[in-house]
Amino acid sequence: MMKRLLAVWHARNLEFLRDRPTLLFTLLLPVGVVIGMGFIFGGPPRPLFKVGVLGASVESEANPFLQERYTQFVPVRDEATGLSQVTHQEIDLLLDLHGTVRYWVNTDSPKGYIVEKLLIAADPGARRQPVTGQAIPYVDWLFPGILAMNMMFSCLFGVGYVVLRYRKSGFLKRLHATPLTAFEFLTAQVLSRLSLILFVTVVLYVGIAPMIHFHSAGSIALLLLLAIIGSLSMIALGLTIAARFSSEELVGGLLNLLTWPMMLLSGVWFSIEGSPRWVQWVADIFPLTQVIEAARAVMLDGAGIGRITPHLIYLVATTLVFLAFGAWSFRWRVD
């Protein structure tokens, strides 16, 4: 018995070692995750306070307060965005250095109280603009990210392995003998997975929201539209991986290579605002980032369709690109 067991063990080891792409992903994925996390969370100690500065960049020479230690200064695109962040206590203070120095501080924020004292000490002439608003509970902020992450895993793994199984079993080879085109087959897979994901997401939303007393400030119909378009984009992304390859280990490695960076950088668990600019640029490429940012804008801020239109356009564009690439590279049989 041991001889037979060792023979199978040896054969499986050789099979894995000879599958060079799978071996490469197995070795490089953990290294990449560790290096990536080191870039994001490494460096000097984390700052105690976060201050938004209106404008495209933050120049420390513009005001003596910008040289304050243990305070992170992040650029804010416009006043409306900054006021929303101060109201929800996502930043501790908003600073406008154009002309007369103005600042907005949340009078309900303990950190805002301390940062305001530091600003007044550095620049006594700054004009105060008080705002009020309670901090968003972490569970409320986390809820949209968890739903989107669950959609991501269902989209990528739920489609990728199914198509792979069809190819290895010869089912796709038999379908190839019919008038069915690759685009038609992939579209059917997308629609099937989409209906299942929407059903599960709606059940989770309806079931979990009362348990955590979550209140959505925006339109439910808009959230449903976002869920549909976001799911289509991530399903199409999964199909680009499964469209050609026939190795389960390779497909699993590629899917993990996609899901881990998205899960870490798309803002599921924590905000990456204030991270290096290149990290934010990479995060913006992922469909999951677009879905989470739009969902939080609708659910937490009550945003309308006009505010999330750029996210929807990006998701529609990526869906079409991924589907076109998947149909072009699709392979019906195992070589």
N, C-alpha and C positions, 0 to 999 in steps of 0.2 A: 504494500500500500504506500509506504513512504517513497519507494522508487517511482511509482506512478505520480505521486503528488509532487515530488521534486522535478520530474520531467515536465509536468504542466507548468510549474512555477518558473522553471528556466525558460521554457518557450514563451511564456507571457512577458517575462523580463526582456527577452531579445526583441519581441514584437514592439514593445514600448520604446526601447532604446533605438531601434531602427526607424521609428517614426520621428524624424528629426524636427519637423515643425512643432509637434506636441511637446517633445523634450525641451525645445527652446522656450516655448511659452511657460512650461512648468518651472524652468529655472529663472526666467527673466521677470515674470509677473510679480513675485514677492519682492524682488530687488527694486523693481519700478515703483511699487507701492511705498516701500520704505523711503526711497529717495524722494518721491513726491511729497510724502508727509513731512520729511525733513525740511524741504524747501518751504512748505506752507507754515509749519509750526516752529521751525528752528529760529536761530538768531538770538537777539537779546531778549530779556524778560518782557512779557506781554504788558502793554500799557494798562493803566487803571481806568482811564477815561477816554471817551471817543467824542471828538468835536468835528462837526461838519463845517466846511468852508465853501462858500458859494464861489463857483468858478471851475475852470477846467483843471487847475493845478494848485498846489499849495507851496508858496515861496516863504521860507522862514524869515526872510528879511523884510517882509511886508508889515509885520507887526511883532513887537517883542513877545507877545503872548505865544506866538507860534514856536518859540524856542523852549517852551515849558517842557520839563522832563516828565516821563511816565504818562504822557497824553498823546493819543493818536489823532492826527489831523487828516481827515479824508475829504477829497473834493466832492461837492454836491452839484449836480447839473443845474437845478433851478430851485427857486424859492419854494414852490409848492411841494416838491419832493422833500426838501429839507424840513419844512413845517410838519409834514406828515410824520417824518422820522422823529422829530422832537416830541410831537404829541404822543406818539406811541412809545417814547423812551427808547427808541432804537439807537439814537445818539443822545449825548448828554447836553449838547449845546450847538446852536447853529450860528455861524459868524459870517458877517458880510463886511468885507474890507474895502468895498468900492465907495469912495467918497467918505462921508462920515461913518465911522465904525458903528455898526449895529449888531446886536445879537439877540437871539430868541432862546429863552430858557423855559423849561417846564417847571412850574412852581410846585408840582407834585413829585418831582424827581429828587431823591436824596443826592445822587451823583451830580445832578444839575446844580444843586445848591453849592456844592464844593467847587465845581469848575467855575461857576460865576464869581466866587471869591478870588480865585486865581486870576481870572481875566481882569477884574476891577483893580487888583494889585498891579498888574502889568500895564493896563490902559484905563485910567480912571474916567476918561472922557467917553467911553463907549456907551451907546444908548441902549437901554433895556427894552425888550419887547416880550412881555410875559405871555405864555400860553399855558393851557391846562390839558390834562388828559392822563388817563391811567395807562400803565404799561400793559402791553399785550401779554397775557399768560403764555408761558412757553408751550404748553400743550396746545393752545389755539394756533400758535405759530407753527408748531410741528405737524399738526393734523394734515394740512394740504400736502406737505412733503411726503408723509407716510403713504397717503393715497397715491400720489404720483409715483413713488418708488415701487409700490406694489404693481401698478400698471406697467412700469418698465420691465420688471422681472417676468410678468405674464406675457408681455409682448415679445420680448427677445427669446426667452427660453421656450415659451409655449409654441412658437412658430418654428424656431430653428431646429429643434429636435424632431418635430413631427415631419418636416420635409426631409430631414436626413434619414429618418426611419423609412419613409416612402421610397427613397432612392435605394437604400441598401436592400430592402425587401423585394425590389423589382417592380413595385407598383407603378412608379413613374415610367418605367420602361414600357409597361402595357398601355399607360395613358398616352405615351408618345405615338402609339399606332392609331390614335383617334384624331379627329380634326381639332382637338383642343390645343390652343397655343400656350406658350409659356406665360404670356401676360395674363391670359384668362385664368390659368391655374393659380398664379400668384394672387390675382385680385380676389378669387374665391377664398383663398386661405386668409387673406387680409380681412375680408368681410366676416368670415366665420369667427376668427379670433376677436374681432372688434365687438361683435354682439356679446360674446362671453365676458369680455373685459368690462364692458359697460354694465352688464347685469351685476357682476361681482362688485364693481365700484359703487353702484347705486345702493346695493344691499349694505355694504360697509358704511357708506355715508349715513344712510337712514338708521342703521343699527348702532353706530358708535356715537354719532352727534348727541343724542339725548343722554348718553352715559356720561359724557364729559361736559354737558351743558354748553355745547358749542353753538354759537349764533353766527350765521353767515350774513354779512352786511350787504352782499351783492345779489345779483340775479341768479337763480337756480338754472334758468334756461341758458344763461351765458356760461355757467360752469359746465353744463352738459355739452354745449358746443365745443368748449375748450377740451373736454375729455375726449370727444370724438376725434377732433383734429390731432390732438397730442398722441392718442393711441395709434392712429393711422401712421403717424411719422415714425414712432418707435417700432411698430410691427414691420413697416417697410424696411427699417434699418436691420432688424433681425433677419429678414428674408435675403438681404444682400450677402449675409454670411452663409446662410444655408443654401443659397442658390447654386453653388458650385461644388463645395467640398463634400467628401464622403466619409471622413474620419471623425468619429464621435469625439475623440480626445482633442482634435484640432478645433472642431466647432465649439466645444466646451471652453477651450482656452481663449478663442477669439471672443466669445460672448462674455467671459469673465474680464477680458481685457477692455471691453466696452463698459460693462456694468460697474466695475470698481471705481474708475475715475469719475463716472457720472454720480455714483452714490456719494463720493467724498467731496466733489467740487461743485455739485449743482445746488447746494444749500439745503439738503434734506435735514441734516442734524444741526447745522450751525451756519451763520452768515459768513461769507467770504469777503464781505466788504472790508476794505482796508488791507487785503492781501496784495501781493505784488500784482502789477497791472497785467503781466503776461498770464498769471493764473486766472484772472477774471476774463481775459480774452479767450483762453482755452475753455473755460466753463461756459461761456456764451455760445460756443459751437454746439454744445450738447442739446438735443431736443428736451431732455428732462429739465434743464435749467429754464428753458422758455416756458414749459408747462408750470413749473413751481412758481416762478415769478408772477405769471399771469394769474394763477389760482389764488395766490396770497393777496394780490391786488384786488381781486374781486371779493374774496371771502372776508378779508380783514379791513379793507378800505372802502368797499362798496364801489369799486371802479366799474365804469361802463365799457362798452365795446370799443369806443374810441381810444381808450388808454391801452387796451391790450391788443389792438389791431396789429402793431408790429410783430408781436409774438405769434399771432395767428398766421400772418403772411409768411413768416419764417418757417413755421411748421408745415404749412401747405407746400411751400417750395421744396423742403427736404423730403416730404412724402413723395412728390413727383420724381425727384432726382433718384431717390433710393429705389422706387418701383421700376423706373426706366433702366437703372443699372442692373437690378436683379433680373429683369426680363432678358436683358442683353447677355448676361453672363450665366444664365440658367443652364444647368446640365441635367438631362433626363436620366442618364444611366451612370453606373460606376465603371470607370475605365479599368 
